[in-house]
Amino acid sequence: MFDNKHNRRHLTLAALLVLASAHGAAWADQYEDAAKKWIGSEFKPSTLTPEQQLAELQWFIKAAEPFRGMKINVVSETITTHEYESKVLAKAFSEITGIQLTHDLLQEGDVVEKLQTQMQSDKNIYDGWVNDSDLIGTHFRYGKVESITDLMANEGKAYTSPTLDLKDFIGISFTTAPDGKVYQLPDQQFANLYWFRADWFERPELKAKFKEKYGYELGVPVNWSAYEDIAKFFTEDVKEIDGKRVYGHMDYGKKDPSLGWRFTDAWFSMAGGGDKGLPNGLPVDEWGIRVEDCHPVGSSVTRGGDTNGPAAVYATQKYVDWMRAYAPKEAQGMTFSEAGPVPAQGNIAQQIFWYTAFTADMTKPGLPVVNADCTPKWRMAPSPKGPYWEEGMKLGYQDTGSWTFFKSTPEKQRLAAWLYAQFVTSKTVSLKKTIVGLTPIRESDINSQAMTDLAPKLGGLVEFYRSPARVQWTPTGTNVPDYPRLAQLWWSHIAEVASGEKTPQEALDGLARDQDRMMERLQRSNAQATCAPKMNPEKDAQYWFDQPGAPKPKLANEKPKGETVSYTELLKSWEAARK
């Protein structure tokens, strides 16, 4: 889509080297000296040679000339990758370009709150934002942000790097809206995967005991039935390993906004909620929201949605049952940030929903889950599938923090921030940033020798991102018309289930009703420039159950026989699929 947007984008790195040579005398100044310093001291390893890195940075030096001396402010949430950008890459960018760049770090909720303020007031707060691509449906509909496609074709044409290489970004489909335009530039991404103690799963006595009780091998669970059997086995049968009480599951249940993420981050899709389709189900996505011709039309089953359908109810019931029966008692009073470090303490056998953003923290020397040679005792693998899941559906969630630019930001500031966004995602720095934060964004980085060398210490992260399975993990899609407002509804309703105040069906009926009311208000307000909600009239639920796809009627048997696969065989199947 972008091939004809900017003819300089066709320049090869070799051509850039020639260009750099021709203008070498003009650029032999403090900025080029800074570029050489950073290449030699920090920007390695890289998929580029040092000569190619210098050529790429010489383009940034030249492009930055109109912006030198300007003060630019950008923001992102606080994770390891963004800390590296804020502390290291922002400084490098300022020295190499002469643009005074400040990269602020805030908690995710604060980023979204400030972003909403700029959306509603049109007053510039930050010149560039890294926010989750979960907001793609919001940005696309409100018309408040400038699409990257338009930016590259118009005022940003002269300031778009010829080596940007959008096709190399593994998450670009997540930031592309129904109009075919890219609205956000991926900066980091990580998936939620299955996590397990590979060393325990290989103990002969445990394997024999599990096989005797359940009739199949202890291994990576393929379905939720096997996950449940393994959770019960470690919690009730094994109970203790090496003198320490162990549990077969970990989760969290405190009434807190993070409880909403637990579910909007594709808990229903793992169970089989929604329709087939990648990156998100169509016409019904994993939130249970149905769209028709890009317009959201409802989330209740009576409107053709699936937020309160049998698959969602099943998933929510399992969440409650597993946490109460197989996780440490403290889990019910924990938030996301409190529960995250628990598996690293060494008493959890498996976790169905674990963010790969924790990989760096889970590989620190000296942890109970790390061997003396710094290899992990644990592994990550694809999450098991619920009984409603069908081939062709998304399986889990992948967070994709992405650069976003508001139309309300003055043009010159927006363009300077666009240069920084390209710099921190450039091939010159992206591999080193991936190694630091373990949140890969480029295909070329994933397939590099450096990542091959690092793979044995990362517990399956590299193998997953090189696997064909990767495409089944995707962020929230374009069906969600206002992510900040709708996401706020989830945690309060899910908390009613976690506390035992309501049944899963009762709580999800309330959630679906409130989502529909919010979308009805959006429809009446005419605030969204395109693809605004057009709500379906309510019909009897059976009408929708009789239609193909979601919402699916309740299964007669929601617990088929457990099925597992050995981790070794799983890796072999991925390798075969790549050839």
C-alpha positions, -999 to +999 in steps of 0.1 A: +000+000+000+029+023+007+051+014-023+043+045-043+040+070-014+075+081-012+100+074-040+130+077-016+117+047+003+129+026-026+165+035-019+186+006-008+210+008+020+238+006-005+224+037-023+222+054+011+259+047+016+267+064-016+246+093-007+262+095+027+297+095+011+287+123-013+275+145+016+301+133+041+319+166+043+287+185+050+276+161+077+310+156+094+300+175+125+290+169+161+259+150+151+278+125+129+304+121+157+276+114+181+261+088+157+294+070+154+299+070+192+265+055+198+269+029+171+302+018+186+291+018+223+254+010+224+237+000+192+249-035+190+240-061+181+220-050+151+208-066+119+227-038+101+264-035+097+280-005+113+283+012+079+246+006+073+237+019+107+257+051+100+240+056+067+206+052+084+215+077+112+229+102+086+194+103+071+180+112+106+207+139+110+197+155+077+159+151+083+162+167+117+178+200+105+145+220+105+137+209+141+171+214+158+168+231+192+131+222+196+118+207+228+096+176+221+077+156+247+064+121+243+049+095+267+045+058+272+036+034+300+063+021+323+077-012+311+113-023+306+113-015+269+101+020+274+125+026+303+153+018+279+139+043+254+134+070+280+168+066+296+190+056+267+174+061+233+160+095+240+194+108+250+210+092+219+183+108+196+189+142+211+227+140+206+224+127+171+196+151+159+199+182+180+162+178+190+157+180+228+136+150+234+119+141+267+103+107+270+080+105+300+069+073+317+035+069+333+014+040+345-008+027+317-040+041+332-025+076+335-014+074+298-050+066+287-065+093+310-042+120+295-048+107+260-086+110+266-081+145+278-063+155+246-089+137+225-117+156+242-101+191+246-079+192+214-053+208+236-018+194+231-004+175+261+022+153+244+037+155+209+037+117+205+021+088+224+028+051+228-006+036+235-019+001+230-032-008+196-063-019+215-074+017+208-073+012+170-111+012+168-113+043+189-087+062+169-102+052+136-137+062+145-132+096+162-109+111+136-087+127+162-055+110+153-036+112+120-032+080+102+005+070+096-005+063+060-016+099+055+013+113+074+038+095+053+021+106+021+016+142+029+034+166+054+056+138+067+068+126+033+101+143+035+105+131+071+098+094+066+129+072+066+136+053+034+146+024+056+115+023+078+104-010+061+068-013+074+065-048+060+092-059+086+069-050+115+051-081+127+022-062+143+013-039+114-020-057+107-030-049+143-027-011+137-045-011+103-081+000+103-110-011+081-102+017+057-069+000+049-048+028+066-022+023+093-030+045+123-002+035+147+034+024+144+042-007+166+069+000+192+068-031+214+047-062+217+043-092+239+018-121+241-001-139+269+010-175+268+008-207+288+037-210+314+048-242+331+075-258+352+092-279+325+115-295+351+085-308+372+067-320+341+097-342+333+100-359+367+094-396+360+075-402+393+051-373+385+046-384+349+038-420+360+014-408+387-005-385+363-007-411+336-021-437+361-048-413+373-058-396+340-049-420+313-028-397+292+007-381+294+016-351+316+026-325+291+016-291+276-022-290+277-039-287+243-073-281+258-088-266+290-098-301+302-061-311+304-052-277+320-078-284+347-066-320+353-030-307+357-041-280+380-060-305+402-031-330+401-004-306+414-027-289+439-045-320+454-023-350+445+013-337+444+008-310+470+045-307+479+077-307+459+112-305+475+095-297+508+075-267+494+037-265+491+028-262+454-002-252+434-015-261+399-027-226+389-022-189+395-045-160+390-058-128+407-093-116+418-092-083+436-117-056+424-093-034+405-091-021+369-065-048+361-092-074+366-108-060+335-076-065+315-076-101+326-108-106+305-106-080+277-071-095+270-088-123+252-099-147+281-131-154+261-112-161+229-091-188+246-124-205+255-138-201+220-159-170+223-166-150+191-162-159+155-134-172+133-111-146+117-077-131+122-066-108+136-100-107+153-133-126+148-158-113+123-186-104+126-183-111+164-150-104+181-135-118+214-152-090+234-185-104+221-192-073+200-209-079+166-202-055+137-220-052+104-203-033+077-178-019+103-207-006+125-210-022+160-245-035+164-246-051+198-228-072+224-258-089+241-268-123+227-303-108+220-286-083+195-263-110+180-234-104+203-215-129+225-205-110+256-230-130+277-232-161+255-225-197+266-187-196+257-182-164+278-202-178+307-182-211+305-149-191+305-159-170+335-171-200+355-137-217+349-119-185+360-137-186+393-135-224+398-098-226+391-088-197+412-107-209+443-097-246+440-062-246+426-044-212+432-030-200+465-057-184+487-040-150+485-046-149+448-082-139+453-071-106+470-043-098+445-042-074+415-023-080+382+009-064+395+008-083+427+001-117+411+027-113+383+058-121+403+043-151+421+053-179+396+089-168+399+088-177+436+089-214+427+056-229+439+034-226+409+032-255+384+015-237+355-004-206+345-028-205+315-024-167+311+011-153+315+025-122+298+058-127+280+067-091+292+077-109+324+103-129+306+132-107+317+121-108+353+116-145+352+152-152+340+171-134+367+200-154+382+193-168+417+155-172+413+140-206+423+129-210+387+163-205+371+191-231+369+227-224+380+237-220+343+210-192+339+187-214+318+151-214+330+134-243+347+102-232+330+089-229+295+062-209+276+039-225+250+006-218+233-023-215+256-048-244+257-081-241+238-115-241+254-143-264+241-159-237+220-127-229+201-126-238+164-097-238+139-094-203+124-101-184+156-077-162+175-064-180+205-049-153+228-039-117+233-009-098+221-002-063+235+012-039+208+022-006+222+022+018+192+031+053+183+001+076+178-001+112+167-030+136+173-041+161+147-044+186+176-006+186+180+011+214+161+025+201+128+062+208+134+061+191+168+042+162+154+068+157+127+097+159+151+080+133+173+075+112+142+113+112+136+118+100+172+092+072+167+110+060+136+144+062+154+134+040+184+119+014+160+147+017+134+169-013+124+199+005+138+185+002+174+156-023+173+176-055+179+194-042+210+160-028+223+145-063+217+173-079+237+168-054+266+130-055+268+122-088+251+092-072+232+101-078+195+085-058+167+106-067+136+107-100+117+144-093+109+152-091+146+133-123+156+152-143+129+186-128+138+216-148+150+216-128+182+182-141+191+191-177+181+220-174+206+198-160+233+169-185+228+181-211+253+178-186+281+143-173+272+122-204+278+105-205+244+100-168+236+121-170+204+106-202+193+071-188+197+078-157+177+093-177+149+064-201+149+034-202+127+012-201+158+022-165+164-006-151+142-033-164+165-023-140+193-037-105+185-047-073+204-082-060+207-095-052+172-115-026+154-149-038+166-145-019+199-157+016+192-144+033+224-119+012+242-113+035+273-150+038+281-160+002+273-130-013+291-140+004+323-172-016+324-155-050+326-137-050+359-166-040+381-188-067+365-161-094+367-154-085+403-190-094+411-182-129+400-148-131+417-164-121+450-193-146+446-218-117+446-232-128+413-231-159+390-212-156+358-244-155+338-258-127+359-226-106+358-221-110+321-258-101+314-251-069+332-218-063+313-235-069+279-264-046+288-240-018+299-219-022+268-250-019+246-261+012+265-227+028+260-228+021+223-264+034+221-251+067+236-223+068+211-248+063+183-270+091+195-241+115+201-229+114+165-194+120+179-177+094+158-167+104+123-170+070+107-183+035+114-202+046+145-225+021+163-259+013+147-275-010+173-296-040+163-331-043+177-333-071+203-345-105+192-351-138+211-317-154+219-326-186+201-328-167+168-291-159+171-282-194+183-298-208+152-276-186+130-241-198+119-211-187+140-213-167+172-231-167+195-229-205+198-254-224+218-243-242+250-224-274+244-238-306+259-203-316+270-180-287+281-153-310+293-140-334+266-111-357+274-079-340+283-052-338+256-015-329+260+015-327+238+052-330+247+071-297+245+097-313+223+071-325+198+055-290+198+088-274+189+093-299+161+059-292+146+066-255+146+100-261+129+083-283+103+057-257+096+084-231+089+101-251+062 
